[in-house]
Amino acid sequence: MEATIQEMTGMPAKEREVEVGDEVMHWATGRLRWGEVTKVTKRHIWIEYTSRSTGQVHNTQRHRDIALMYSKFC
């Protein structure tokens, strides 16, 4: 059974919808990464994050129904 983000980090989930500007934790390239929500639609959210190794900024899209978002400031 896969561990949840909460089990891995000890951080509780926020019980609310994510909004633009929220800091969230998400899966990206096989790792948990912090990113900032840049766009929210009815079905998807877009997250911008910076690669620690290259410093390059990336954007990723997640389906809202399956995305587990955890606020950095619980």
PDB file of N, CA, C and O in Angstrom:
ATOM      1  N   MET A   1       0.839  -1.187   0.000  1.00  0.00           N
ATOM      2  CA  MET A   1       0.000   0.000   0.000  1.00  0.00           C
ATOM      3  C   MET A   1       0.883   1.248   0.000  1.00  0.00           C
ATOM      4  O   MET A   1       1.855   1.323   0.751  1.00  0.00           O
ATOM      5  N   GLU A   2       0.548   2.217  -0.834  1.00  0.00           N
ATOM      6  CA  GLU A   2       1.335   3.439  -0.913  1.00  0.00           C
ATOM      7  C   GLU A   2       1.061   4.336   0.287  1.00  0.00           C
ATOM      8  O   GLU A   2      -0.069   4.431   0.765  1.00  0.00           O
ATOM      9  N   ALA A   3       2.099   4.981   0.757  1.00  0.00           N
ATOM     10  CA  ALA A   3       1.953   5.934   1.863  1.00  0.00           C
ATOM     11  C   ALA A   3       1.359   7.230   1.328  1.00  0.00           C
ATOM     12  O   ALA A   3       1.641   7.631   0.199  1.00  0.00           O
ATOM     13  N   THR A   4       0.541   7.879   2.139  1.00  0.00           N
ATOM     14  CA  THR A   4      -0.004   9.172   1.743  1.00  0.00           C
ATOM     15  C   THR A   4       1.031  10.257   2.028  1.00  0.00           C
ATOM     16  O   THR A   4       1.992  10.037   2.765  1.00  0.00           O
ATOM     17  N   ILE A   5       0.823  11.416   1.442  1.00  0.00           N
ATOM     18  CA  ILE A   5       1.715  12.544   1.696  1.00  0.00           C
ATOM     19  C   ILE A   5       1.705  12.885   3.179  1.00  0.00           C
ATOM     20  O   ILE A   5       2.744  13.219   3.748  1.00  0.00           O
ATOM     21  N   GLN A   6       0.535  12.802   3.806  1.00  0.00           N
ATOM     22  CA  GLN A   6       0.434  13.110   5.235  1.00  0.00           C
ATOM     23  C   GLN A   6       1.288  12.146   6.049  1.00  0.00           C
ATOM     24  O   GLN A   6       1.972  12.570   6.980  1.00  0.00           O
ATOM     25  N   GLU A   7       1.262  10.868   5.718  1.00  0.00           N
ATOM     26  CA  GLU A   7       2.075   9.891   6.444  1.00  0.00           C
ATOM     27  C   GLU A   7       3.567  10.144   6.238  1.00  0.00           C
ATOM     28  O   GLU A   7       4.367   9.950   7.154  1.00  0.00           O
ATOM     29  N   MET A   8       3.937  10.575   5.037  1.00  0.00           N
ATOM     30  CA  MET A   8       5.349  10.797   4.727  1.00  0.00           C
ATOM     31  C   MET A   8       5.894  12.072   5.358  1.00  0.00           C
ATOM     32  O   MET A   8       7.073  12.137   5.708  1.00  0.00           O
ATOM     33  N   THR A   9       5.040  13.091   5.507  1.00  0.00           N
ATOM     34  CA  THR A   9       5.515  14.392   5.986  1.00  0.00           C
ATOM     35  C   THR A   9       5.056  14.720   7.398  1.00  0.00           C
ATOM     36  O   THR A   9       5.644  15.578   8.056  1.00  0.00           O
ATOM     37  N   GLY A  10       4.017  14.049   7.869  1.00  0.00           N
ATOM     38  CA  GLY A  10       3.453  14.380   9.172  1.00  0.00           C
ATOM     39  C   GLY A  10       2.597  15.633   9.152  1.00  0.00           C
ATOM     40  O   GLY A  10       2.181  16.119  10.203  1.00  0.00           O
ATOM     41  N   MET A  11       2.328  16.167   7.950  1.00  0.00           N
ATOM     42  CA  MET A  11       1.531  17.390   7.824  1.00  0.00           C
ATOM     43  C   MET A  11       0.088  17.036   7.511  1.00  0.00           C
ATOM     44  O   MET A  11      -0.164  16.238   6.608  1.00  0.00           O
ATOM     45  N   PRO A  12      -0.865  17.609   8.235  1.00  0.00           N
ATOM     46  CA  PRO A  12      -2.270  17.312   7.963  1.00  0.00           C
ATOM     47  C   PRO A  12      -2.761  18.008   6.697  1.00  0.00           C
ATOM     48  O   PRO A  12      -2.243  19.054   6.307  1.00  0.00           O
ATOM     49  N   ALA A  13      -3.756  17.418   6.070  1.00  0.00           N
ATOM     50  CA  ALA A  13      -4.353  18.018   4.876  1.00  0.00           C
ATOM     51  C   ALA A  13      -5.257  19.165   5.278  1.00  0.00           C
ATOM     52  O   ALA A  13      -5.904  19.122   6.325  1.00  0.00           O
ATOM     53  N   LYS A  14      -5.298  20.186   4.446  1.00  0.00           N
ATOM     54  CA  LYS A  14      -6.237  21.284   4.668  1.00  0.00           C
ATOM     55  C   LYS A  14      -7.580  20.869   4.077  1.00  0.00           C
ATOM     56  O   LYS A  14      -7.639  20.320   2.977  1.00  0.00           O
ATOM     57  N   GLU A  15      -8.628  21.128   4.796  1.00  0.00           N
ATOM     58  CA  GLU A  15      -9.963  20.761   4.339  1.00  0.00           C
ATOM     59  C   GLU A  15     -10.607  21.938   3.612  1.00  0.00           C
ATOM     60  O   GLU A  15     -11.600  22.492   4.083  1.00  0.00           O
ATOM     61  N   ARG A  16     -10.053  22.317   2.479  1.00  0.00           N
ATOM     62  CA  ARG A  16     -10.638  23.379   1.662  1.00  0.00           C
ATOM     63  C   ARG A  16     -10.095  23.256   0.247  1.00  0.00           C
ATOM     64  O   ARG A  16      -9.113  22.554   0.005  1.00  0.00           O
ATOM     65  N   GLU A  17     -10.733  23.935  -0.668  1.00  0.00           N
ATOM     66  CA  GLU A  17     -10.273  23.949  -2.051  1.00  0.00           C
ATOM     67  C   GLU A  17      -8.985  24.760  -2.156  1.00  0.00           C
ATOM     68  O   GLU A  17      -8.809  25.750  -1.446  1.00  0.00           O
ATOM     69  N   VAL A  18      -8.095  24.342  -3.035  1.00  0.00           N
ATOM     70  CA  VAL A  18      -6.879  25.124  -3.244  1.00  0.00           C
ATOM     71  C   VAL A  18      -7.222  26.371  -4.051  1.00  0.00           C
ATOM     72  O   VAL A  18      -8.176  26.381  -4.828  1.00  0.00           O
ATOM     73  N   GLU A  19      -6.428  27.419  -3.854  1.00  0.00           N
ATOM     74  CA  GLU A  19      -6.634  28.682  -4.542  1.00  0.00           C
ATOM     75  C   GLU A  19      -5.326  29.126  -5.175  1.00  0.00           C
ATOM     76  O   GLU A  19      -4.256  28.655  -4.790  1.00  0.00           O
ATOM     77  N   VAL A  20      -5.407  30.022  -6.137  1.00  0.00           N
ATOM     78  CA  VAL A  20      -4.212  30.589  -6.759  1.00  0.00           C
ATOM     79  C   VAL A  20      -3.360  31.234  -5.672  1.00  0.00           C
ATOM     80  O   VAL A  20      -3.868  31.978  -4.833  1.00  0.00           O
ATOM     81  N   GLY A  21      -2.068  30.944  -5.695  1.00  0.00           N
ATOM     82  CA  GLY A  21      -1.149  31.488  -4.708  1.00  0.00           C
ATOM     83  C   GLY A  21      -0.836  30.535  -3.571  1.00  0.00           C
ATOM     84  O   GLY A  21       0.116  30.761  -2.824  1.00  0.00           O
ATOM     85  N   ASP A  22      -1.627  29.460  -3.422  1.00  0.00           N
ATOM     86  CA  ASP A  22      -1.363  28.483  -2.362  1.00  0.00           C
ATOM     87  C   ASP A  22      -0.066  27.731  -2.628  1.00  0.00           C
ATOM     88  O   ASP A  22       0.247  27.403  -3.773  1.00  0.00           O
ATOM     89  N   GLU A  23       0.687  27.460  -1.566  1.00  0.00           N
ATOM     90  CA  GLU A  23       1.861  26.587  -1.646  1.00  0.00           C
ATOM     91  C   GLU A  23       1.354  25.170  -1.418  1.00  0.00           C
ATOM     92  O   GLU A  23       0.703  24.900  -0.408  1.00  0.00           O
ATOM     93  N   VAL A  24       1.644  24.269  -2.342  1.00  0.00           N
ATOM     94  CA  VAL A  24       1.145  22.901  -2.234  1.00  0.00           C
ATOM     95  C   VAL A  24       2.266  21.894  -2.465  1.00  0.00           C
ATOM     96  O   VAL A  24       3.279  22.196  -3.096  1.00  0.00           O
ATOM     97  N   MET A  25       2.058  20.700  -1.943  1.00  0.00           N
ATOM     98  CA  MET A  25       2.979  19.599  -2.179  1.00  0.00           C
ATOM     99  C   MET A  25       2.332  18.693  -3.224  1.00  0.00           C
ATOM    100  O   MET A  25       1.138  18.403  -3.144  1.00  0.00           O
ATOM    101  N   HIS A  26       3.118  18.249  -4.201  1.00  0.00           N
ATOM    102  CA  HIS A  26       2.583  17.405  -5.259  1.00  0.00           C
ATOM    103  C   HIS A  26       3.667  16.456  -5.739  1.00  0.00           C
ATOM    104  O   HIS A  26       4.850  16.661  -5.468  1.00  0.00           O
ATOM    105  N   TRP A  27       3.258  15.419  -6.450  1.00  0.00           N
ATOM    106  CA  TRP A  27       4.212  14.486  -7.048  1.00  0.00           C
ATOM    107  C   TRP A  27       4.691  15.059  -8.369  1.00  0.00           C
ATOM    108  O   TRP A  27       3.874  15.465  -9.196  1.00  0.00           O
ATOM    109  N   ALA A  28       5.993  15.100  -8.582  1.00  0.00           N
ATOM    110  CA  ALA A  28       6.562  15.536  -9.859  1.00  0.00           C
ATOM    111  C   ALA A  28       7.839  14.747 -10.100  1.00  0.00           C
ATOM    112  O   ALA A  28       8.736  14.729  -9.257  1.00  0.00           O
ATOM    113  N   THR A  29       7.914  14.107 -11.231  1.00  0.00           N
ATOM    114  CA  THR A  29       9.062  13.284 -11.628  1.00  0.00           C
ATOM    115  C   THR A  29       9.499  12.335 -10.514  1.00  0.00           C
ATOM    116  O   THR A  29      10.684  12.206 -10.207  1.00  0.00           O
ATOM    117  N   GLY A  30       8.501  11.673  -9.917  1.00  0.00           N
ATOM    118  CA  GLY A  30       8.794  10.657  -8.916  1.00  0.00           C
ATOM    119  C   GLY A  30       9.181  11.166  -7.547  1.00  0.00           C
ATOM    120  O   GLY A  30       9.633  10.389  -6.706  1.00  0.00           O
ATOM    121  N   ARG A  31       9.014  12.454  -7.306  1.00  0.00           N
ATOM    122  CA  ARG A  31       9.380  13.035  -6.009  1.00  0.00           C
ATOM    123  C   ARG A  31       8.276  13.955  -5.514  1.00  0.00           C
ATOM    124  O   ARG A  31       7.470  14.466  -6.292  1.00  0.00           O
ATOM    125  N   LEU A  32       8.259  14.153  -4.212  1.00  0.00           N
ATOM    126  CA  LEU A  32       7.366  15.160  -3.642  1.00  0.00           C
ATOM    127  C   LEU A  32       8.034  16.519  -3.777  1.00  0.00           C
ATOM    128  O   LEU A  32       9.201  16.685  -3.424  1.00  0.00           O
ATOM    129  N   ARG A  33       7.287  17.490  -4.291  1.00  0.00           N
ATOM    130  CA  ARG A  33       7.851  18.827  -4.474  1.00  0.00           C
ATOM    131  C   ARG A  33       6.848  19.878  -4.017  1.00  0.00           C
ATOM    132  O   ARG A  33       5.636  19.695  -4.126  1.00  0.00           O
ATOM    133  N   TRP A  34       7.392  20.998  -3.497  1.00  0.00           N
ATOM    134  CA  TRP A  34       6.564  22.156  -3.184  1.00  0.00           C
ATOM    135  C   TRP A  34       6.405  22.975  -4.447  1.00  0.00           C
ATOM    136  O   TRP A  34       7.343  23.091  -5.237  1.00  0.00           O
ATOM    137  N   GLY A  35       5.228  23.543  -4.646  1.00  0.00           N
ATOM    138  CA  GLY A  35       4.990  24.413  -5.778  1.00  0.00           C
ATOM    139  C   GLY A  35       3.901  25.408  -5.443  1.00  0.00           C
ATOM    140  O   GLY A  35       3.264  25.320  -4.393  1.00  0.00           O
ATOM    141  N   GLU A  36       3.692  26.347  -6.334  1.00  0.00           N
ATOM    142  CA  GLU A  36       2.666  27.368  -6.136  1.00  0.00           C
ATOM    143  C   GLU A  36       1.566  27.189  -7.173  1.00  0.00           C
ATOM    144  O   GLU A  36       1.843  27.020  -8.361  1.00  0.00           O
ATOM    145  N   VAL A  37       0.325  27.227  -6.722  1.00  0.00           N
ATOM    146  CA  VAL A  37      -0.819  27.114  -7.621  1.00  0.00           C
ATOM    147  C   VAL A  37      -0.915  28.404  -8.431  1.00  0.00           C
ATOM    148  O   VAL A  37      -0.989  29.496  -7.866  1.00  0.00           O
ATOM    149  N   THR A  38      -0.914  28.271  -9.769  1.00  0.00           N
ATOM    150  CA  THR A  38      -0.963  29.449 -10.632  1.00  0.00           C
ATOM    151  C   THR A  38      -2.290  29.602 -11.363  1.00  0.00           C
ATOM    152  O   THR A  38      -2.612  30.688 -11.844  1.00  0.00           O
ATOM    153  N   LYS A  39      -3.067  28.512 -11.449  1.00  0.00           N
ATOM    154  CA  LYS A  39      -4.352  28.573 -12.146  1.00  0.00           C
ATOM    155  C   LYS A  39      -5.241  27.458 -11.609  1.00  0.00           C
ATOM    156  O   LYS A  39      -4.774  26.350 -11.347  1.00  0.00           O
ATOM    157  N   VAL A  40      -6.529  27.761 -11.447  1.00  0.00           N
ATOM    158  CA  VAL A  40      -7.501  26.768 -10.994  1.00  0.00           C
ATOM    159  C   VAL A  40      -8.705  26.826 -11.930  1.00  0.00           C
ATOM    160  O   VAL A  40      -9.277  27.894 -12.151  1.00  0.00           O
ATOM    161  N   THR A  41      -9.085  25.675 -12.475  1.00  0.00           N
ATOM    162  CA  THR A  41     -10.303  25.584 -13.276  1.00  0.00           C
ATOM    163  C   THR A  41     -11.224  24.566 -12.621  1.00  0.00           C
ATOM    164  O   THR A  41     -10.907  24.013 -11.567  1.00  0.00           O
ATOM    165  N   LYS A  42     -12.355  24.325 -13.245  1.00  0.00           N
ATOM    166  CA  LYS A  42     -13.321  23.384 -12.681  1.00  0.00           C
ATOM    167  C   LYS A  42     -12.733  21.978 -12.546  1.00  0.00           C
ATOM    168  O   LYS A  42     -13.061  21.262 -11.600  1.00  0.00           O
ATOM    169  N   ARG A  43     -11.863  21.574 -13.485  1.00  0.00           N
ATOM    170  CA  ARG A  43     -11.348  20.205 -13.492  1.00  0.00           C
ATOM    171  C   ARG A  43      -9.870  20.072 -13.152  1.00  0.00           C
ATOM    172  O   ARG A  43      -9.439  18.999 -12.730  1.00  0.00           O
ATOM    173  N   HIS A  44      -9.080  21.128 -13.323  1.00  0.00           N
ATOM    174  CA  HIS A  44      -7.630  21.012 -13.172  1.00  0.00           C
ATOM    175  C   HIS A  44      -7.042  22.144 -12.334  1.00  0.00           C
ATOM    176  O   HIS A  44      -7.660  23.191 -12.140  1.00  0.00           O
ATOM    177  N   ILE A  45      -5.849  21.902 -11.852  1.00  0.00           N
ATOM    178  CA  ILE A  45      -5.048  22.962 -11.240  1.00  0.00           C
ATOM    179  C   ILE A  45      -3.687  22.952 -11.915  1.00  0.00           C
ATOM    180  O   ILE A  45      -3.210  21.901 -12.344  1.00  0.00           O
ATOM    181  N   TRP A  46      -3.066  24.112 -12.010  1.00  0.00           N
ATOM    182  CA  TRP A  46      -1.723  24.234 -12.555  1.00  0.00           C
ATOM    183  C   TRP A  46      -0.789  24.640 -11.427  1.00  0.00           C
ATOM    184  O   TRP A  46      -1.115  25.516 -10.625  1.00  0.00           O
ATOM    185  N   ILE A  47       0.367  24.003 -11.369  1.00  0.00           N
ATOM    186  CA  ILE A  47       1.340  24.247 -10.305  1.00  0.00           C
ATOM    187  C   ILE A  47       2.673  24.609 -10.939  1.00  0.00           C
ATOM    188  O   ILE A  47       3.116  23.959 -11.886  1.00  0.00           O
ATOM    189  N   GLU A  48       3.315  25.655 -10.412  1.00  0.00           N
ATOM    190  CA  GLU A  48       4.648  26.058 -10.866  1.00  0.00           C
ATOM    191  C   GLU A  48       5.643  25.719  -9.766  1.00  0.00           C
ATOM    192  O   GLU A  48       5.423  26.043  -8.599  1.00  0.00           O
ATOM    193  N   TYR A  49       6.735  25.068 -10.141  1.00  0.00           N
ATOM    194  CA  TYR A  49       7.765  24.735  -9.161  1.00  0.00           C
ATOM    195  C   TYR A  49       9.138  24.886  -9.794  1.00  0.00           C
ATOM    196  O   TYR A  49       9.273  24.842 -11.016  1.00  0.00           O
ATOM    197  N   THR A  50      10.158  25.065  -8.961  1.00  0.00           N
ATOM    198  CA  THR A  50      11.526  25.268  -9.423  1.00  0.00           C
ATOM    199  C   THR A  50      12.358  24.036  -9.103  1.00  0.00           C
ATOM    200  O   THR A  50      12.328  23.529  -7.981  1.00  0.00           O
ATOM    201  N   SER A  51      13.097  23.561 -10.092  1.00  0.00           N
ATOM    202  CA  SER A  51      13.992  22.425  -9.893  1.00  0.00           C
ATOM    203  C   SER A  51      15.137  22.845  -8.984  1.00  0.00           C
ATOM    204  O   SER A  51      15.786  23.864  -9.221  1.00  0.00           O
ATOM    205  N   ARG A  52      15.383  22.056  -7.944  1.00  0.00           N
ATOM    206  CA  ARG A  52      16.485  22.383  -7.038  1.00  0.00           C
ATOM    207  C   ARG A  52      17.840  22.180  -7.700  1.00  0.00           C
ATOM    208  O   ARG A  52      18.787  22.909  -7.404  1.00  0.00           O
ATOM    209  N   SER A  53      17.943  21.205  -8.585  1.00  0.00           N
ATOM    210  CA  SER A  53      19.245  20.914  -9.189  1.00  0.00           C
ATOM    211  C   SER A  53      19.615  21.893 -10.301  1.00  0.00           C
ATOM    212  O   SER A  53      20.777  22.281 -10.418  1.00  0.00           O
ATOM    213  N   THR A  54      18.640  22.300 -11.120  1.00  0.00           N
ATOM    214  CA  THR A  54      18.952  23.172 -12.254  1.00  0.00           C
ATOM    215  C   THR A  54      18.477  24.606 -12.071  1.00  0.00           C
ATOM    216  O   THR A  54      18.947  25.508 -12.764  1.00  0.00           O
ATOM    217  N   GLY A  55      17.546  24.824 -11.142  1.00  0.00           N
ATOM    218  CA  GLY A  55      16.983  26.155 -10.958  1.00  0.00           C
ATOM    219  C   GLY A  55      15.947  26.511 -12.006  1.00  0.00           C
ATOM    220  O   GLY A  55      15.432  27.629 -12.021  1.00  0.00           O
ATOM    221  N   GLN A  56      15.636  25.560 -12.889  1.00  0.00           N
ATOM    222  CA  GLN A  56      14.677  25.797 -13.959  1.00  0.00           C
ATOM    223  C   GLN A  56      13.247  25.752 -13.416  1.00  0.00           C
ATOM    224  O   GLN A  56      12.922  24.916 -12.573  1.00  0.00           O
ATOM    225  N   VAL A  57      12.400  26.656 -13.905  1.00  0.00           N
ATOM    226  CA  VAL A  57      10.999  26.711 -13.485  1.00  0.00           C
ATOM    227  C   VAL A  57      10.181  25.779 -14.373  1.00  0.00           C
ATOM    228  O   VAL A  57      10.308  25.802 -15.597  1.00  0.00           O
ATOM    229  N   HIS A  58       9.343  24.962 -13.745  1.00  0.00           N
ATOM    230  CA  HIS A  58       8.485  24.017 -14.460  1.00  0.00           C
ATOM    231  C   HIS A  58       7.031  24.294 -14.117  1.00  0.00           C
ATOM    232  O   HIS A  58       6.718  24.802 -13.041  1.00  0.00           O
ATOM    233  N   ASN A  59       6.154  23.954 -15.044  1.00  0.00           N
ATOM    234  CA  ASN A  59       4.714  24.014 -14.805  1.00  0.00           C
ATOM    235  C   ASN A  59       4.150  22.622 -14.990  1.00  0.00           C
ATOM    236  O   ASN A  59       4.572  21.889 -15.884  1.00  0.00           O
ATOM    237  N   THR A  60       3.201  22.257 -14.154  1.00  0.00           N
ATOM    238  CA  THR A  60       2.564  20.957 -14.264  1.00  0.00           C
ATOM    239  C   THR A  60       1.077  21.120 -14.035  1.00  0.00           C
ATOM    240  O   THR A  60       0.640  22.045 -13.350  1.00  0.00           O
ATOM    241  N   GLN A  61       0.306  20.223 -14.610  1.00  0.00           N
ATOM    242  CA  GLN A  61      -1.146  20.262 -14.488  1.00  0.00           C
ATOM    243  C   GLN A  61      -1.591  19.020 -13.728  1.00  0.00           C
ATOM    244  O   GLN A  61      -1.066  17.932 -13.962  1.00  0.00           O
ATOM    245  N   ARG A  62      -2.538  19.165 -12.835  1.00  0.00           N
ATOM    246  CA  ARG A  62      -3.075  18.039 -12.072  1.00  0.00           C
ATOM    247  C   ARG A  62      -4.601  18.078 -12.115  1.00  0.00           C
ATOM    248  O   ARG A  62      -5.214  19.143 -12.047  1.00  0.00           O
ATOM    249  N   HIS A  63      -5.192  16.901 -12.230  1.00  0.00           N
ATOM    250  CA  HIS A  63      -6.647  16.804 -12.189  1.00  0.00           C
ATOM    251  C   HIS A  63      -7.098  16.998 -10.751  1.00  0.00           C
ATOM    252  O   HIS A  63      -6.553  16.363  -9.848  1.00  0.00           O
ATOM    253  N   ARG A  64      -8.066  17.847 -10.523  1.00  0.00           N
ATOM    254  CA  ARG A  64      -8.489  18.174  -9.154  1.00  0.00           C
ATOM    255  C   ARG A  64      -9.046  16.972  -8.407  1.00  0.00           C
ATOM    256  O   ARG A  64      -8.905  16.897  -7.186  1.00  0.00           O
ATOM    257  N   ASP A  65      -9.672  16.032  -9.099  1.00  0.00           N
ATOM    258  CA  ASP A  65     -10.272  14.877  -8.428  1.00  0.00           C
ATOM    259  C   ASP A  65      -9.235  13.923  -7.854  1.00  0.00           C
ATOM    260  O   ASP A  65      -9.523  13.216  -6.889  1.00  0.00           O
ATOM    261  N   ILE A  66      -8.028  13.886  -8.428  1.00  0.00           N
ATOM    262  CA  ILE A  66      -7.025  12.933  -7.944  1.00  0.00           C
ATOM    263  C   ILE A  66      -5.828  13.602  -7.286  1.00  0.00           C
ATOM    264  O   ILE A  66      -4.971  12.921  -6.723  1.00  0.00           O
ATOM    265  N   ALA A  67      -5.758  14.919  -7.351  1.00  0.00           N
ATOM    266  CA  ALA A  67      -4.611  15.628  -6.778  1.00  0.00           C
ATOM    267  C   ALA A  67      -4.754  15.720  -5.264  1.00  0.00           C
ATOM    268  O   ALA A  67      -5.788  16.153  -4.756  1.00  0.00           O
ATOM    269  N   LEU A  68      -3.714  15.312  -4.549  1.00  0.00           N
ATOM    270  CA  LEU A  68      -3.691  15.467  -3.098  1.00  0.00           C
ATOM    271  C   LEU A  68      -2.837  16.681  -2.781  1.00  0.00           C
ATOM    272  O   LEU A  68      -1.615  16.644  -2.921  1.00  0.00           O
ATOM    273  N   MET A  69      -3.471  17.736  -2.362  1.00  0.00           N
ATOM    274  CA  MET A  69      -2.764  18.979  -2.119  1.00  0.00           C
ATOM    275  C   MET A  69      -2.641  19.233  -0.622  1.00  0.00           C
ATOM    276  O   MET A  69      -3.619  19.124   0.118  1.00  0.00           O
ATOM    277  N   TYR A  70      -1.485  19.557  -0.205  1.00  0.00           N
ATOM    278  CA  TYR A  70      -1.227  19.815   1.205  1.00  0.00           C
ATOM    279  C   TYR A  70      -0.594  21.188   1.353  1.00  0.00           C
ATOM    280  O   TYR A  70       0.413  21.488   0.711  1.00  0.00           O
ATOM    281  N   SER A  71      -1.174  22.006   2.187  1.00  0.00           N
ATOM    282  CA  SER A  71      -0.672  23.357   2.379  1.00  0.00           C
ATOM    283  C   SER A  71       0.616  23.336   3.185  1.00  0.00           C
ATOM    284  O   SER A  71       0.764  22.538   4.111  1.00  0.00           O
ATOM    285  N   LYS A  72       1.535  24.201   2.837  1.00  0.00           N
ATOM    286  CA  LYS A  72       2.797  24.312   3.560  1.00  0.00           C
ATOM    287  C   LYS A  72       2.567  24.911   4.940  1.00  0.00           C
ATOM    288  O   LYS A  72       3.346  24.667   5.861  1.00  0.00           O
ATOM    289  N   PHE A  73       1.516  25.685   5.088  1.00  0.00           N
ATOM    290  CA  PHE A  73       1.255  26.379   6.348  1.00  0.00           C
ATOM    291  C   PHE A  73      -0.055  25.891   6.950  1.00  0.00           C
ATOM    292  O   PHE A  73      -1.084  26.549   6.799  1.00  0.00           O
ATOM    293  N   CYS A  74      -0.036  24.760   7.621  1.00  0.00           N
ATOM    294  CA  CYS A  74      -1.250  24.170   8.210  1.00  0.00           C
ATOM    295  C   CYS A  74      -1.520  24.778   9.569  1.00  0.00           C
ATOM    296  O   CYS A  74      -2.497  24.414  10.225  1.00  0.00           O
TER     297      CYS A  74
END
